[in-house]
Every structure is written in C-alpha cells, then in structure tokens.
C-alpha cells in the first residue's frame, strides 16, 4: 500500500483510529485541508473563517440529482438553525458557472456557496477525498470533523447537540 496516495483527510482519520492517548482528527485549520474559493460574486471565502460555528461542509454539483434533492432538505435545516450558529459551506464542482448559479436560484439556497470548477479534478474535492456527490462533513465549533455523511435524522440531532456546546 502506497501511503503517499492517501489524501490528508484519510490520513487524519486513520491517525485518529490508531492513536493511543492523543486523538488527531481532521480540522479545518489544517493547511492541508484549506478551502479558499470564489462565491457567486467572485469574492474569496475560506472554510477556516467559519471556525466558531457548527458547519456542514457540502460538496455538490448542479448536474447531480441526489445533490439537488439533498438541497431541498438542507434549505429547511438551514432556516431552522442558522440563527443559532449553524452554517453550511457548499462547494460546487460545476464547470459552468451559469449552471451553478441557476441551481442556487432554483433550489432557493441562501447559505455560503463557492465554486471549484473542475468537476472531479477540483483541488478541494481531491484534498477532501471526494469520490461521490453529495458528500458532507459535519464540523464542530472547534473546527473538528465529527461526522461524514450523517443520515438526515443523525445530522439534525448532532447539529442540536453541537450548538449547545
């Protein structure tokens, strides 16, 4: 097995499983996991700037039908918890900006949206080892990844609990 090919998220998650005493988990302040991408207006937004909030990091694309279905559920969840410190940071891997913007409007998305326009070659998707869309990471206020692709029920209960911390 060639460990050089494993992405930083996998390495950090493996480290957390095999560590004895010190638990290392993926954290958004880790330089290997940094995301700094343009929003719809072209302004750069960094994932690390959201530290202190409960974050759902969401990788998606306008052409991904399961992503579009998930967006409808996330709209309700975001509206319910945004005032309490919950934020969604969505990374679109759409090549075409117009398709991405059209999907944002149609799905009534109001949370942070950035674009890494290279589909599966998107650097952010490679860093976070994205192999299927949608993929989500639930992140606590300290910036630690606490869940990957939680079920809808688990996601909401986890958000409630994390917002109380």
N, C-alpha and C positions, 0 to 999 in steps of 0.2 A: 504494500500500500504506500503510495507516494503522498505524504502529508503536505507537501508543498502545494498540491492542487486543492486542498480543502480551503474553503473560504473562512474569513475571520469569524463569522457568526458560528459556524460549525465548530471551529477550534475553541471558541469561548464556551460554547455549550458543553463540549466534551470535557473541557477543563473543569467545569462546574460538577460534572458527574464523577470525575476521577480524583478530585481534590479531597484531601483529608484535613479538615480544620478550617482552611480558608476557602471560601466559596467564591469563585470568579464567575460572573455572569456577564452576558453581553450588555453593554451600557452605551447609551447614545453619545456620551462624551469621548468614547474611544475613537481616536483618529482614523482607525481602520474602518469604522462604520459611519463616518461623517456623510451627511447628505446636505448639499447646498445646491439648490436648483431654482430656476425661474418659475414664478407664478404666471397666471394669465396675463398680467400687465407687464411681465418681464423683470419684476423685482426679485432678487435672490432671497430665498428663505432657507434657514438652516434648521434641521431637526433638533440639534442641540439647544437652540434658542428656546425651545419649549420645556426644557427641564424645569421641574417645579409643578408641572401639570400632569394629570393622568392622560396618556397619549395612546391612540390607536394608530399605528403606522400601517398604512394600507397601500398595497401595490395592486394596480388595476390597469385596465385599458378600455377604451370606448367600444372596441370590437368584441370584447369578452362578455358574453351573455350572462354567465354566473356573476360577474362583477357588477353588471347593471342591476341584477336582481338584489344583490347584496347592498347596493347603494340605497335602494328604497328602504331597507331596514335600518341602515345607518342614519338616514335622514331623521327618522323618528328617535333613535337613540341619542343622536347629537342634540336635537332640540330639547330632549328631556334632561340632559346632564351638562350641557355646555356652561350654564351659569354657575355650576358648582366646581369648575376647574377641569372639565374633560375637553380634550381637543383631538381632532382627527387630522392627521397629516397624510394626505393621499399623494402617492407618486404614480403618475400615469406614465406608461411606457409607449404611448402613442407616437407614431412617426409624424402624423399630420395634426398640426395644432388646431385646425378648424374642426376636425372630428372630436378632439378632446374637449374643446370649448362648447361645441354643440351638445355633447353628452352631459357636461356640467349643467348647462341650462335646462336640458330636458329632464334630468334626474333631480333638479332643484337642490343641488349641492351648494351649501353655504360655508363649509369648512375649508381649511387650507388645502390648496391644490397646487402641486408643482409637476413639471413635466421633464422626463428624461427620454428624449425622442429617439430611441434606438431599438425599440422592441426588446427582444431577448439579449441584445448586446448592450443594453443600458448599464452604465457603470454602477449605479445604485442597486440595480437588481442583481448584478454579479456580486457586489460586496455583501449583500444580504442573502445570497444563495437562493434566489427566487427561481423556482422551476415550474410553478403553476400559478395561475391567476384565478381569483384573487388570493393573495396571501396577506395575513395580518399579524402584527406583533403588538401585544398589549404591554405598555411600558408604565412603570410606576413613577411617582414624583421624583425619585432619586435618579431616574433615567435608566433603570434596570429593566430588561425584558423579563416579564413574568409569565407570559403565555404566548404561544404561537398557534394561530388559527383556532381560538376557542370557539365552542359552539355558541349559538345565539344566547341561550339561557346562561351559560357559564360567563360569557362576555358581560352581560348586564349585571350579574351578581358580583363579578370581580370589579367592575367599574364602581359600583356602590361601595364596596369594601375599601378599595384603594382611595377613593375620595375622602373617606373617613380618617385615613392615616395622617 
